[in-house]
Amino acid sequence: MKTETRPVFIDGSQGRLFGLYFPATVPARGAFLYLPPFAEEMNRCRALASAQARSFARIGYSCLLLDPFGTGESHGELEAASWDLWATDAGIAADWLARESGLCVSLWGMRLGGLLAGSMFESAPSRYGRLLLWQPVVNGKQFLTQYLRLRVAWLMERGLPAETTDLIRGRMAEGQVVEVAGYPLAGQLAAGIDAARLFSGESAMQAKRIDWFENVTNDSGALSIAARQVVSALEARGAVVGSHPFSGPPLWQLHERDALPTLISATTALFGESS
């Protein structure tokens, strides 16, 4: 069955937000708002997210794939974005999706988008149905440090004056815009990412359903230690967490195009079985 894809623009807090809307093609079960990875990871995973949205539509889930402010086709420049702005705009997009679909909205985030989705879900668990995490970032500061190392390596390769990640952070904190791997990054967004931790609070999340998919390469097939620690803490707070290891190429790291059929099939099967 062919699925419909409709480009939409939504009035965000600082300008229009672009999204791709995939309405359900069978009797509706729910809706997903997708929050993407950061920078080039977002581009590498676009085809994967669209393939999953089409698959969701065929089992009754409408999906909205959102370009956050300053990214993709949305209004604004990345250096003007902030973590709080992204969260506010994602909430506006979730409200739009609820009105458009007439369905309960769940959050679906990948990589840094998973960290943002988790923060939104934790701050207002009654507002959203479920949370789907694909390879989520657990620690924003560690993620940003790894990202800034791309600039450090770029400078070294060209024999330019060396910088450290702390020096780059200091420049951004002073108001400078720093280009990293072709993307302009400023202090407000960097500070927000630095401070973000996945489920760092202690509030009750009684019976809230969270499904965590993580790429594994170890022989045990278990989630990483960091992921297991977060899952244990969530379960202690009353959440119902499904841990779903999967294998396949880490698309968010690859320069060439590839596919992850195992992730799509496992995700679709899980939600196809859910009421």
FENFEN-V306160 format. One record per pair of residues at least 6 apart in sequence whose C-alpha atoms are under 7 Angstrom apart, sorted by the first residue. I is the first residue (numbers start at 1). J is the second residue. D is the distance in whole Angstrom. If there is no record, write none. Layout:
I	J	D
I	J	D
//
This chain:
3	25	7
3	54	6
3	57	7
4	22	6
4	23	7
5	20	7
5	21	6
5	22	5
6	20	6
6	21	5
6	22	7
7	19	6
7	20	5
7	21	6
8	18	6
8	19	5
8	20	6
8	21	7
9	16	6
9	17	5
9	18	5
9	19	6
10	16	5
10	17	5
10	18	6
10	93	7
11	17	6
12	89	5
12	92	7
13	89	6
15	75	5
15	76	7
16	74	6
16	75	5
17	67	7
17	68	7
17	69	6
17	74	4
17	75	6
18	66	6
18	67	6
18	73	6
18	74	5
19	64	6
19	65	5
19	66	4
19	67	6
20	64	6
20	65	5
20	66	7
21	63	6
21	64	5
21	65	7
22	53	6
22	54	7
22	57	6
22	62	6
22	63	5
22	64	6
23	57	6
23	62	4
23	63	6
24	57	4
24	58	6
24	60	5
24	61	5
24	62	4
25	57	6
25	58	5
25	60	6
26	58	6
26	59	6
26	60	5
27	60	6
28	60	4
28	61	6
29	60	5
29	61	6
30	60	7
30	61	5
30	62	7
30	103	5
30	104	5
30	105	6
31	61	5
31	62	5
31	63	6
31	103	6
31	104	6
31	105	5
31	106	6
32	61	7
32	62	6
32	63	5
32	64	6
32	105	6
32	106	5
32	107	6
32	108	6
33	63	6
33	64	5
33	65	6
33	94	6
33	105	7
33	106	6
33	107	5
33	108	6
34	64	6
34	65	5
34	66	6
34	107	6
34	108	5
34	109	6
35	65	7
35	66	6
35	108	6
35	109	5
35	110	7
35	113	5
35	114	7
35	117	7
36	42	6
36	109	6
36	110	5
36	113	5
37	110	5
37	111	5
37	112	5
37	113	5
38	112	6
39	183	7
41	252	5
41	253	7
44	251	6
44	252	6
45	251	7
45	252	6
48	259	7
52	264	6
53	63	6
55	268	7
56	62	7
56	268	6
59	272	6
62	101	7
64	97	7
67	73	7
67	74	6
68	74	7
68	86	6
69	75	6
69	76	6
69	81	6
69	86	7
70	76	4
70	77	4
70	78	4
70	81	6
71	78	6
78	184	6
78	185	7
79	177	7
79	184	6
79	185	5
79	186	5
81	189	6
82	188	5
82	189	4
82	192	7
83	189	6
83	192	5
83	193	7
87	116	7
87	120	7
94	105	7
98	104	6
98	105	6
104	128	7
104	129	6
105	128	6
105	129	6
106	128	5
106	129	5
106	130	5
106	131	6
107	117	6
107	128	7
107	130	6
107	131	5
107	132	6
108	114	7
108	117	7
108	131	6
108	132	5
108	133	6
109	117	6
109	132	6
109	133	5
109	134	6
110	133	6
110	134	5
110	135	6
110	136	6
111	134	6
111	135	5
111	136	4
111	137	5
112	136	6
112	137	5
114	133	5
114	134	7
114	136	5
114	137	6
115	136	6
115	137	5
115	138	7
115	198	6
118	198	6
118	199	7
119	198	7
119	199	7
121	128	7
122	199	7
125	205	7
130	208	7
130	209	5
130	210	6
131	209	7
131	210	5
131	211	6
132	210	6
132	211	5
132	212	6
133	211	6
133	212	5
133	213	6
134	212	6
134	213	5
134	214	6
135	213	6
135	214	5
135	215	7
137	143	7
138	197	6
138	198	5
139	196	7
139	197	5
139	198	6
140	193	5
140	194	5
140	195	6
140	196	5
140	197	6
141	193	6
141	194	4
141	195	7
144	193	7
144	194	7
145	165	6
148	165	6
148	180	7
149	165	7
150	180	7
150	181	6
151	180	5
151	181	6
152	162	7
152	163	6
152	164	6
155	161	7
155	162	6
156	162	6
172	178	7
172	186	5
172	187	4
173	187	5
175	186	7
175	187	6
176	186	6
177	184	6
177	185	6
177	186	5
178	184	6
178	185	5
178	186	6
179	185	6
204	237	5
204	238	6
205	237	6
205	238	5
205	239	5
206	237	7
206	238	4
206	239	5
207	238	6
207	239	5
207	240	6
208	239	5
208	240	6
209	239	6
209	240	5
209	241	6
210	240	6
210	241	5
210	242	6
211	241	6
211	242	5
211	243	6
212	242	6
212	243	5
212	244	6
213	243	6
213	244	5
213	245	6
213	246	7
214	223	6
214	244	6
214	245	5
214	246	6
215	245	6
215	246	5
215	247	5
216	222	7
216	223	7
216	245	6
216	246	6
216	247	6
217	247	7
221	245	6
222	245	6
223	245	6
231	241	7
235	241	7
246	262	7
246	263	6
248	260	6
249	260	7
251	258	7
//
